[in-house]
Amino acid sequence: MAELPINIEDLLRQRTVEGERIEYKTGWNPAPIMRTLCAFANDFENLGGGYVVIGQDCDESGRPVFPPAGVPEDSLDRIQQELLRYCNQIQPPYFPILSIQTVENRNLIVLWAPGGQNRPYSVPRDVTASHKEKHYYIRRYSSTVQVVENSEDQRELLSLTATVPFDDRQCQRATIDDLKISLIRSYLNEVGSDLLSEVDELSLVNICRQMQIVDGGDEVVRPRNIGVLFFSNDPAKFLPGAQIDVVIFPDGAGGDELIEKTFEGPIDQQIRSALRYVQNEVVVEKVIKLPDRPEAKRFFNYPLAAIEEALVNAMYHRGYDTPEPVEVRVNPDRIEIVSYPGPDPSIRPEHLRDGLVVARRYRNRRIGEFFKELELTEGRGTGIPKIKRVMVSNGSPEPSFSTDDIRSHFLVVLPMHREFSIDSSSDELLSLSAMESNILEILESGELGRSELADRLGVSSRAGSMKRAIDRLIDVKLIEFTLPETPRSPNQRLRLPARKSDS
């Protein structure tokens, strides 16, 4: 029995795992449960397998119902023994990770079934019956289906024999000592995993085994690539090119000047560090104060949320078996984000053009799972629609998504806001710093005192940068005091100017 590397409440309520990767079972019914475990082990679309939750009922739409039905205390041992016996009927044998969780004073048996290392897997349709003819099973959306003999699905499944997505393979260059317990502890804390409570009691090897980030016998334990990418100090040492390069061309790609910065380390930290750098060095908000209306017009040269989604997508879908880094190229009129190689052959050019991109099979099956736990992505198939939506909301030109004929790369282009360089004698154009933009965004939810605002910004209430930003925003009348006659009043608060009605 083991602790899960994710938060049980988030799992049950489908906050960090898509519903199609979770199967709820009110009680212990071996036949359908074993078919579903077989399907998760086959991981037909490289989504990372899934979870079976025994003792949790759901409604007609597949959403969990609380409080759960629960599993009787006196049935727990029997179910575990039967599960072990039935898992030996899967061919080749496959054993999920079992965890007993208590939710609202009810026992749940959670079976974590990662994509298997030795697919394809088959299992009898009914493991309790005397007739034991085995069949292949896969997940189709939120259902477990039997693979039809001699069908295209069967041919595809058989073509996956002994193939494992690159992020879930052993990293032969690394050793267990290259995985850092401090990084693992930080991750478990961030995602709210109960496994955090066992970090100081278990060996590094045992923790890594529970997280499914190592392989091999105890005599030669090797990290999987997913472990190296998230929990080693320098993934590029073992997987060359596992980094982000940001290049700024002040005068365009043909100019004499360029500013280059490389981001290394665990890939989630790379993304966050690169985004902070781009936010500070590239992203600018401008405010146009219009003479005929009290509300100012606000927009960014590039909305940060679109850059973030494009960068996370690039790091998710890139090939880590190729030495090319993800590149962020900042030109005077656009940002280009390039990853290698290109998209899956199932994605056609018209899919890219229309923004309807869902890969038939994912290149990496574990990275997306970790990104979703860390809230870096919303889920599969959401990236391009979100980029388009955010760009439209900002008033920016439409982004583009493309590859070449041999699919050597994937290119996302985010054009700069058209009005960003417009200067008008009738309008007053203001450029805002990141601090000023953050203050305006926070105050949209209501008035705050300086200390409260500082807490929301993550700075000291005496920080000079915050004081300068507040003073400037008051000077240009984008924010105001609630007590303008007594600026130093202890009851003083800050707010956005009251909007006047159109009447």
DRENMARKOL-885700 format. One record per residue (C-alpha): residue in one letter; x, y, z. Coordinates in pm, whole numbers, plus 32768, in hexadecimal, padded with zeros to 4 digits. Each point is the difference from the previous one (the first is absolute). Layout:
// DRENMARKOL-885700
AXYZ;...
This chain:
// DRENMARKOL-885700
M800080008000;A8081815B7FA6;E7FAB81708016;L7F9D80B07EBF;P80E7810B7F70;I7ED080E07FC4;N7EF4809880DE;I7ED87F148032;E7EFA81178008;D808680927EBB;L7FF77EA67F63;L7E9D7FAE806B;R7F7981517F92;Q80BC7FED7EB3;R80C28140803F;T81507F797F8A;V7FA67EC07F45;E7F0B7FFB7EDB;G7EBF7F3E803B;E804D7F0A7EE8;R81307F8B80C9;I7F307FB18137;E7F127EDB802E;Y7F19800A8130;K7F7E7EB7808A;T7F017FF4811A;G80787EA8806C;W80F77EEA7FB6;N7F997F627EB4;P81367F4C7F7C;A7F9F7FC77E93;P7FCB816B7F8C;I8112808180E6;M81037F137F69;R7F9480607E9F;T8031816E8056;L81557FC1809F;C80657F4A7EC1;A7F8C81297F2F;F80BF80FA80D6;A81377F237FE8;N7FE580007E83;D7FF2817F800A;F7F9380087E95;E801A817B7FDD;N8132803180E1;L7F3C80C48105;G80B27F608127;G7F087EEF8060;G7EFB80518106;Y7F5B7FBC8150;V7EF57F11807C;V7F5580768140;I7F457EEA80B6;G7EF7807280F6;Q7FB681457F47;D7EB080197F51;C7FAE80FD7EEF;D7ED1809D7F5B;E7F807FC67E9D;S80F481017F73;G812A7F52809E;R803A80FE8115;P80507F76815C;V7EF18004810A;F8054805B8167;P800E7F768101;P808C7ECB7F4F;A7F687EA88034;G81487F858094;V80927EA48028;P7FB47F448144;E812D7FE280E4;D7FDF7E868015;S800F7FE17E82;L814880B77FC7;D80EC7ED98031;R7F2A7F117F34;I7FEB80F27EDB;Q817880368000;Q803F7E877FFB;E7F097FCA7EE4;L809181247F3E;L815C7F668013;R7F7B7EB57F7E;Y7F3F809D7EE2;C811F80E47F96;N80C87EC57FB8;Q7EFB7FB07EF6;I806481367F3D;Q80FA7F9E7EF4;P811480628031;P7FC180258178;Y7FB381658066;F7FD68088815F;P7F72815C8048;I806E80CD812B;L7EFF7FD88117;S7FB081098103;I7EF27FFC810C;Q7F78815D803B;T7F04808580FA;V7F0D81047F79;E7EE4808480D8;N80397EDC80F0;R7FD47EFF7EE9;N810E7F127F7F;L805D80137E91;I80E97F187F43;V80B880CB7EF9;L80B57F3E7EEF;W80FC80D27F40;A803A7F547EB2;P811A80AD7F3F;G803C7FAA7E93;G80B47EB27FFB;Q81667FC27F93;N7FAD7EB97F49;R7EC780437F36;P7F277F7C7F66;Y7F497F6A8127;S7ED87F127FF4;V7F177F728109;P7ED47F11800A;R7EB280AC7FD2;D7F987F708151;V81207FA580E5;T7F0E7F4880E7;A7F7A7F177EF0;S808A7EA97FAB;H802B80627E91;K813E80D17FEC;E801E80777E95;K80C681448008;H7FB081427F46;Y80A481537FD2;Y7F5481318098;I803781747FCA;R7F628142807C;R7F1B80B87F12;Y7FB3814D80A3;S7F767FA08158;S7FA97E967FA8;T80C27EBA7FF9;V7FCB7F497EB6;Q80707EAF7F7C;V80E380117ED0;V7F5C7F567ED7;E80C97EE57F66;N80C280697EC6;S7F8981688020;E80CE813A7FC6;D80058034817A;Q809A7EA8802E;R810880437EF7;E8057814A80A7;L800D7F648159;L80E27EE67F88;S80E281027F5A;L803D808D815E;T809B7EB68071;A8120804780EE;T7FF781727FA5;V7FF980F8811C;P7FE0817C7FD9;F815380A5802B;D7FAC80B58144;D7FA87EB480A7;R813B7F447F95;Q81357FC480D2;C810E81097FEB;Q813E7F367FD7;R80E4812A8041;A7F72804F8158;T80097F538153;I7F14800D8128;D80EC80FA80A6;D7FB580F97EEA;L7E9A80208080;K7FF081048116;I7F237FC5812D;S7FD981788032;L7F5D80217EA9;I7F207ED38041;R7F98808C8153;S7FB181527F63;Y7F2A7F5D7EF3;L7F3C7F2780F4;N7FC1813080DB;E7F8780D17EDB;V7F087EFB7F86;G7F887FA98160;S80617E8F7FF8;D7FE47F278139;L81487F617F94;L80AD81388089;S7FC97F7F8162;E80D47ECC7FB0;V812680AF7F5B;D80D28003813D;E7FAF7E958050;L80307F537EB0;S813D7FD87F35;L802A80CD7EC4;V7FD67EC37F31;N7EB47FA880A6;I7F77815F7FD5;C80647FFF7E91;R7F647EA97FCC;Q7EB6807A8091;M800D81277F10;Q80567F1A7EDB;I813380CE7FA2;V81057EE98017;D80297EA17F73;G80D67ECD8036;G80547F16811C;D8092807F8146;E815E7FA77F8C;V7FED80EF7ED4;V7EF2810A8025;R7FE780F07EDA;P7F2F813D7FF3;R7EFE801C7EEF;N8020812F7F1F;I7ED0809B80AB;G80BE7FF5814A;V813380A17F68;L7F3281147F5D;F7F4F80688142;F80E27F96811C;S816B80277F94;N80BC8147801A;D80757FF67E96;P7F277F2F7F13;A80CA80797ED3;K812F7F45808C;F7F4A7EBA7FB7;L7F1080717EEF;P80BA81007F2A;G7F21811C7F8F;A7F107FE38128;Q7FFE817A802E;I7F5881417F8E;D80BD81087F3A;V7F6A815E7FF7;V809580E07EF3;I7F9D816E7FDF;F804580AC7EB1;P7FD881778046;D803180547E8E;G7F717EC17F6E;A80A47EB47FA8;G80E180A97F00;G807F810B80F1;D8156801280A4;E7F837FE58166;L7F6B7EDA80B8;I7FC67FB1816E;E80067E8D8053;K7FAD7F548148;T7FF47E8A8045;F7F227F62810A;E80687EB18091;G7F9C7F298129;P7EBC7F3C803E;I7F1980477EDD;D7EE6809380D1;Q80FB80F58095;Q8084804D7EA4;I7EA380637F90;R7FBE80DE812D;S815580A87FED;A7FE6803C7E89;L7EA48093802A;R807680ED8112;Y811C80727F1E;V7F19803A7ED7;Q7F0580B380DE;N810B80EB8086;E80C280377EBE;V7EFD7FE67EEC;V7E96801A8073;V7F8081638025;E7EA3807B8046;K7F8C81467F67;V7EDC80D3806A;I7F5580F27F13;K7F41810F80BA;L7EEA80637F11;P7F7A8164800B;D7E937F9D7FCF;R7FDE7EF88111;P80747FCE8168;E80757E987FD4;A815D7FD57F72;K80487F027EF0;R80FD7EFD8079;F80BD7EF87F3B;F814D7F497FF6;N80F87FE67EE5;Y7FEF7E888041;P7F107F668100;L80D17F3680F5;A7EFB7EEB8016;A80297FB97E8B;I817B7FF28020;E7FE07F1A812D;E7F147F107F50;A80D97FF37EC8;L813C7FC380CB;V7F627EF180DA;N7F7A7F567EC6;A8159800B7F63;M80A27F618133;Y7EEC7EFA8013;H7FFD7F907E96;R816F802A7F9E;G80E37ED57FCD;Y80FC7FD9811A;D80C77F077F33;T806E811C7F1A;P810F80F8806A;E7F50813F7F8E;P7F7B80E38116;V7EB080AB7FFD;E803B815B7F70;V7F4681418054;R805A81077EFA;V7F938163804D;N7FF480DB7EC9;P7F90816C7FF0;D7EA77F9B7F80;R7FCB7E988074;I80667EE880EA;E80547EAE7F6A;I800A7EC280D3;V80A47ED87F53;S80147E988078;Y808E7EC87F5F;P7F907F1E7F5E;G7EB1805A7F65;P7EA17F858055;D7F7C7E9F7FE7;P7FB67F8C7E99;S7E907FE1805E;I7FEF817E8018;R7FBE80917EA6;P805581627F89;E7E9180668007;H7FEF7F95816D;L811B80F18050;R7F5D81147F38;D7EB07FD480AD;G80987FCF8159;L7F5F7EA88026;V81307F3A806D;V7FDC7EBF80C7;A81137F037FC1;R7F9C7E997FB9;R81157F8E80E7;Y80D480D680E6;R817B80077FE4;N802B801C817B;R7F067F6380EE;R807F80698157;I8066816C7FCB;G7E9B80747FCE;E7F987F4C813E;F810B80BB80C9;F7FB2814D7F59;K7E907FDE8055;E80517FAA816A;L80D5813D800D;E7EE580C67F5A;L80DA805B7ED8;T7EFD7F7C7F0C;E7E887FCB8007;G7FFB7EB47F48;R803A7F5F7EB1;G7F8080AD7EC9;T7FCE814E80B1;G814480B27F9E;I7FBE808F7EA7;P7E9480628045;K807380B8813A;I811580B87F44;K7F0780727EF8;R7F0280678109;V80FC80CB80CA;M808580B27ECB;V7EA180617F94;S7FAC807A815F;N813480E17FF9;G7F9F808B7EAB;S81367F667F60;P801B7F777E9E;E7FB97E8E7FDD;P81237F188055;S807E7F007F05;F806D7E968027;S80CE7F4E7EF9;T80FC7EF47FA9;D80C37F9F7EC7;D7FCB7EE17F0B;I80DF7F1280C4;R7F7780708153;S815880588082;H7F79810F80E7;F7EC880A6808A;L7FE9817C7FED;V7F1380E280C1;V7FFB81707F9B;L7F64810580E6;P7FE5814F7F49;M8025814180C3;H7EC380C7804A;R7FBA80DD7ED0;E7FBD813A80CD;F81357FDA80D4;S80D280EC7F2E;I7EE680EF7FAD;D80318161807E;S7EDD80F17FF1;S7FF8816E8055;S7E997FDC807D;D804A7EDD80E8;E80F17FEC8123;L80D67EC57FE5;L809F7F6D8139;S80F17EDE802B;L7FDF7F428145;S81047F3480BA;A7FB57E9C806E;M7FCB807E8165;E7F0A810B7F8C;S7F407F057F2C;N7FEC7F0E8124;I7F78810E80E7;L7EED805A7F08;E7FA47E937FD5;I7FEE7FC28178;L7F2E81388041;E7F007F8F7EFF;S7F787F18810E;G7FCF811E80F8;E80AD810480D8;L812A7FA280DC;G80E5809B8101;R817680167FBB;S80557ED680DC;E7EF47F287F5F;L807780687EA7;A81697FB2805B;D7F997EA48074;R7F4E7FC07EB6;L8132807A7F41;G80ED7F3180D4;V80D5812B8067;S804380C5813D;S7F068115804E;R812D80EB8003;A80887F8D7EB1;G807581277F33;S7F8B7F5F7EBC;M7E9A7FEC8082;K800681668084;R807E80847EB1;A7EFA7F3A7F43;I7EE6807F80E1;D807681697FE5;R800E7FEF7E85;L7EAC7F587FDE;I7F68810F80DD;D80AE81107F35;V7F6A7F7F7EBA;K7EAE7FCB80AB;L7FEF7E887FC7;I7FCF7FC48175;E7F9280E1811E;F7FF6801A817B;T7EBA7FB180B2;L8052812580EB;P80A880FD7F18;E7FEF81198103;T80D27F3C80FB;P81067F397F3B;R80B37F86813C;S7EC77F8680B2;P80287EA18099;N7EB07FB07F5E;Q807D80637EA7;R7FBE7F0C7EE5;L803D7FF27E8A;R7F017FC17EF0;L7FBD80297E8F;P7F4981447FA7;A7E867FDD8008;R7F707FCD7EA6;K7EFF80FB7F8D;S7EC17F8C7F59;D7FC9804A7E8E;S7EC480C88049;
